[in-house]
Every structure is written in C-alpha cells, then in structure tokens.
Amino acid sequence: MSRMSRLLRSPYGLCLLFGSAMTGLISVGYPVALEAAGFSKGGIAVFFVVDSVTAFALALTASRPASLRRARPLLVVALLVGAVGVGLVGGRSLPLVCLGGALSMAAAVTMPLIIRQIQTAPGTAALSDSVLAAGTRWIAVAGYLAGVAGFGVSASLTTRWPHWTPVHAAIPLLLAAAALAAAGARSAAVASRPSPVKGETEPPPPATPGLLLVAGVAAIVLLKAADSIRLVYLPLFVVASGRDERLISVLFLATAAVELLVLPLLGRLGEHRPAPLLLGAAAVVGVLSFTVSAAFASLGSLLLSQLLYAPFTAALQALGPLLLGRLLAGGLPAGAGLFAALMQLGSLIGILTPLAVPGYRPGLFWIAAAFCATAAAVLLHARSTPALTLTPRPAGGTR
C-alpha cells in the first residue's frame, strides 16, 4: 500500500489518473456524442477506424527510444493536443470530428511516456518493474472508473444547459494532467533500477516456433476485437433501445468496480498458474458475458453481462503482455509493446465486423462471443507449451 501511495503522490501518478479518467469518459461519451450529432452507423465506424489507426501510429512513436528521452515535454504537448481534439468532437462535420478524435488519441496513448517519467523521477525510480506494472494498471482502472462515472454527471448537465456536450468534461481533465506533467520534476539522467534478490534469475528467452507466436497474436487480437464491440456498440445499443443514456455509465461503472476487486486476485493467481490457462479461462467467461447480452435484452441481463465481463477485461489487460512476452526474445517489455500495437488492430476488427448486422440489435454481440470462443480454444490448446507455462518471477529488491 505504501508503494501505491508513493505512485499516487507522484505528479506523474496523478497525471496517469487524470489521463485514464479522460479515457473512461470518452469511451462512453464519443459514441453518444456521435449518435446525438446524427452520424450514421458507417460514419461512426469511420470515426473509430481513424482513431484506431492514429493511436496505432502514435503508440509506436511514443515507445521509440528518441521519444522516451524527451518524455516530459512530449507528454505535456500530447495532453494539450488531446484537449484540443476532444473539443472538436461534438460538431456535425464528420471530417472535423474525425480530426478531433485523431488529435485526442495523442493523450490516450501517453502511457509509455508516463511510465518512463515514473521510472526516472525522484521518489519513484526505485520501484521495481513488477510493482510499477501492477500499480499503474490499478491507477489506470481507478481513473477509468472515475471517468465513466464522470460522464453520467456531465450528461446530467444537459437538463440545465441543452447545448452542453457531455464528452467535453474530458477537457479540464487533460489540462490538469498537462499541468501536473509540466510541474513534475525532471527525470534523472540514469534511472537506478532495483536488482533481483540473490539467487533469483530471469528465465532464458524461449525459442518460440513461428506458428506459436502467430497463435498467441491471433488470440490477443480476437479478444481485443470482442472488447471493442462492447466498448463501441454497447452504448449505441443502450441508446437505440430507448433507455436513458446514463445507464451506460452505470454498466461501465459496475464493470470497472469489479475489475478493481479482481486484479489483486488475478495477480496472485498469475504467480502460480500459466498465463494462457488464466487468459483462456477468462475468454470462456467472455463468451458467457456476450451470450447474456445477445440472448437477453432486459436491464438485469445487461447488468449481469457487465459483471461477468470484469474478469475477462482484467485478464486481457494484465495477462496479455505477459503471454506475448513469453513468446518473444525481448521478454515482457517486448510483449508490452506488441500488445499495445495489437490492441489497435483488434479495435479495427471489432469496430468493422458488426457492420454486417443491421442497426444496433443484440445479435451483434454474438460476433464478440464467437471471437472469445475462438481465442479460448487457441489459448487452452497452447496452455501446455513450455514457452507459455513459465510464470513470472516475484519482484526483487523492493519487498
């Protein structure tokens, strides 16, 4: 808990909290804003395709060594550009709205820059990579939770100010994050990283067959595609069914709250169980979640589906980089980089495939269920592969 407090007291930890809150707010607010502006299903898909392609390119750029060496000024600029982009979303010109969404992705993919600053800033440089990974994920989920809840509050303002665009509540969050990043201490020239406990060594990089890597990549892409269907089309389904748009916040809030409870348990299980087994089991839970959404359209079934969804999304985000890291010679850092890129590819698939289903019918969630079922079969088949059954070593030097 003291290490979590140290992260939260850091300007960059708070910067991550505000940035994650922005992500939660736009995840609900963008589909609603586009629907309110009168854009067609195809137009909304174009918007999210532009966002995904832009985020893919920016994520790769932010992870480059040259970018990480200038992490602090780039972080401030990215957050300010993101604030401008959010301000453009809500108009009725599709090209202008797409430009706004693309600019806002500069703020949405700042995680590599923030982590670099935390790694090298006084007060947090001594945190081990494992503690840092767990802590930043928890903060990101907590911020996302706050952002989803904040959208409900922002949406309620339209009763007093009809012209208010709820998603614009993300603008002050990004301005606050930029101020924190600008006020943060400059990074140390060389970060001092903790060394492993005596007698502890990293497992050697596995020699992974190409087909196994392809299978792992395919599973992650399919799971993210299913996640994107829920992220983009669940809010549109709720609005199209005639329900209050504030219900979207309630559903997303319930999922994020349960995810916060699941993450510590998942971390303990990950020390003793192979990642593909846990992620494959989570994919099965994803099948159940999307089946409930597709087969039943009641309020209770929607809530149940989102509660079931929490272990699925927690496992995807926490175990996906680990699984890929076991398949790459570069280990976990390489796995995390590949994971970020695959998230954008999966998003594109998840955004485009539901276009085959007219309107926003519950049947589009069957597509997500099929994605999860296919990924579960791949992961559970690969669970006995030596390269994938390695469990992460405990953090050393800071316990």
Beta strands, then each sheet from edge to edge (+ up, - down):
end
